[in-house]
Amino acid sequence: MVDPILLLQQTVNFLVLVFILQRFLYKPVRKFLDERTAMIEQQINSAREQEEEATKLRQELEVKLQDGRTQAKEYLDQAVRRSEQIHEELVEKAKAEAATIQKRTQEDINREKEKAWQELRENVIQLSFAIASKVVKESLDEKKHQALIQDAIANLEHQKLGDQQ
C-alpha cells in the first residue's frame, strides 16, 4: 500500500527539486543555449553578409576586368590604326620624295642635255666655219656666214628632235 505521508513528502521533494532545477539549472542552461543560438545565428548572418559582399566584389572585379580587357583592346586597335596611318604617311612621303627626286633628276638631265647641245652647236659652228673657210678658200661675207650658221643650227635641231622621239 501507499503511505500518504511518504507520497506527500516525495511529491514535495519532487516539486522542490523541480523548482531548484528550474531556478538554478534550467534558466542558466536555457540562457546559455539561447546566447549560443543567437551567437551562431549572428555568425551565420555575418557569413551570409560576407558571402554577399564577396559575390558583389567578385562581380565588380569581373566588370572591371572586362572593362580593362575592352580598354586594352581599344588601345591595341588604336595603336594598330595609328601604325597603319604612320605607315601610309611614310609611304606617301617616300613616293613624294621619289617623285621630287625623279623630277629634279629629269630637269638636271634636260639641262645637261641642253648644255651639251649648246656646246655642240658652238663646236659645230666653229668647225663649220673652219671647214668652209678652207674649202672655199675665200673670205665669206657676214651674210653668207650667218646663213651657213643658221642652216647648220637648223640641221642640228632637226637631228635633236629626231633623237628625242
C-alpha positions in Angstrom: 0.0 0.0 0.0 1.0 3.5 -0.4 1.9 5.6 2.5 0.2 9.0 2.1 2.9 10.9 4.0 5.6 9.4 2.1 3.8 10.2 -1.1 3.3 13.7 0.0 7.0 14.0 1.0 8.1 12.7 -2.3 5.8 15.0 -4.2 7.0 18.0 -2.2 10.6 16.9 -2.7 10.0 16.5 -6.4 8.4 19.9 -6.7 11.2 21.5 -4.6 13.7 19.7 -6.9 11.9 20.9 -10.0 11.8 24.4 -8.6 15.5 24.3 -7.7 16.4 22.8 -11.1 14.2 25.3 -12.8 15.7 28.2 -10.9 19.3 27.3 -10.8 19.9 24.9 -13.6 17.2 25.2 -16.3 17.3 29.0 -16.6 21.1 29.3 -16.8 21.3 26.4 -19.2 18.4 27.9 -21.3 20.1 31.3 -21.2 23.4 29.8 -22.3 21.7 27.8 -25.1 19.8 31.0 -26.2 23.0 33.0 -26.2 24.8 30.3 -28.1 22.0 30.1 -30.6 22.0 33.8 -31.0 25.8 33.8 -31.5 25.5 31.0 -34.1 22.7 32.9 -35.9 24.8 36.0 -35.8 27.8 34.2 -37.2 25.6 32.6 -39.9 24.2 36.1 -40.8 27.7 37.5 -40.8 28.9 34.7 -43.0 25.9 35.4 -45.4 26.7 39.1 -45.5 30.4 38.4 -46.1 29.4 36.0 -48.8 27.1 38.6 -50.4 29.9 41.2 -50.2 32.3 38.7 -51.7 29.9 38.0 -54.5 29.3 41.7 -55.1 33.1 42.3 -55.0 33.7 39.4 -57.4 31.1 40.8 -59.8 32.6 44.3 -59.6 36.0 42.9 -60.3 34.7 40.9 -63.2 33.2 44.0 -64.6 36.4 45.9 -64.1 38.4 43.1 -65.6 36.1 43.1 -68.7 36.3 46.9 -68.9 40.1 46.6 -68.7 40.1 44.0 -71.4 37.9 46.2 -73.5 40.0 49.2 -72.9 43.2 47.2 -73.7 41.6 46.0 -76.9 40.7 49.6 -77.8 44.2 50.7 -77.1 45.6 47.9 -79.3 43.2 48.8 -82.1 44.1 52.5 -81.8 47.8 51.5 -81.9 47.3 49.4 -84.9 45.3 52.1 -86.7 47.9 54.7 -85.8 50.8 52.5 -87.0 48.9 51.9 -90.3 48.3 55.6 -90.6 52.0 56.3 -90.0 53.0 53.6 -92.5 50.7 55.2 -95.1 52.1 58.6 -94.4 55.7 57.3 -94.7 54.8 55.6 -97.9 53.2 58.8 -99.3 56.2 60.8 -98.2 58.6 58.4 -99.8 56.6 58.4 -103.0 56.5 62.2 -103.0 60.3 62.4 -102.3 60.9 59.8 -105.1 58.7 61.9 -107.5 60.6 65.1 -106.5 64.0 63.4 -107.0 62.8 61.9 -110.3 61.6 65.3 -111.4 64.8 67.0 -110.3 66.9 64.3 -112.0 64.9 64.7 -115.2 65.4 68.5 -115.0 69.1 68.0 -114.5 69.3 65.6 -117.4 67.4 68.1 -119.6 69.7 71.0 -118.5 72.8 68.9 -119.1 71.4 67.8 -122.5 70.7 71.4 -123.4 74.1 72.4 -122.3 75.7 69.6 -124.3 73.7 70.7 -127.4 74.7 74.3 -126.9 78.4 73.2 -126.7 77.9 71.0 -129.7 76.3 73.9 -131.6 79.2 76.1 -130.8 81.7 73.5 -131.8 79.9 72.7 -135.0 79.7 76.4 -135.8 83.4 76.8 -135.2 84.2 73.7 -137.1 81.8 74.6 -139.9 83.4 78.0 -140.3 86.9 76.5 -140.3 85.9 73.9 -142.9 84.1 76.4 -145.0 87.0 78.8 -145.0 89.4 76.1 -146.0 87.2 74.5 -148.6 86.0 77.7 -150.3 89.3 79.4 -149.8 87.6 82.6 -149.9 86.5 85.1 -147.5 82.9 84.9 -146.7 80.9 88.0 -146.1 78.9 88.4 -143.0 75.5 87.5 -144.6 76.7 84.2 -146.1 78.4 83.4 -142.8 75.2 83.9 -140.8 73.1 81.9 -143.4 75.5 79.0 -143.1 75.4 79.1 -139.3 71.6 79.2 -139.3 71.4 76.3 -141.7 73.8 74.2 -139.5 71.8 75.0 -136.4 68.5 74.1 -138.1 70.0 70.7 -139.2 71.3 70.1 -135.6 67.9 70.9 -134.1 66.2 68.7 -136.6 68.5 65.9 -135.7 67.9 66.6 -132.0 64.2 66.4 -132.4 64.6 63.1 -134.2 66.8 61.7 -131.4 64.2 62.6 -128.7 61.4 60.8 -130.4 
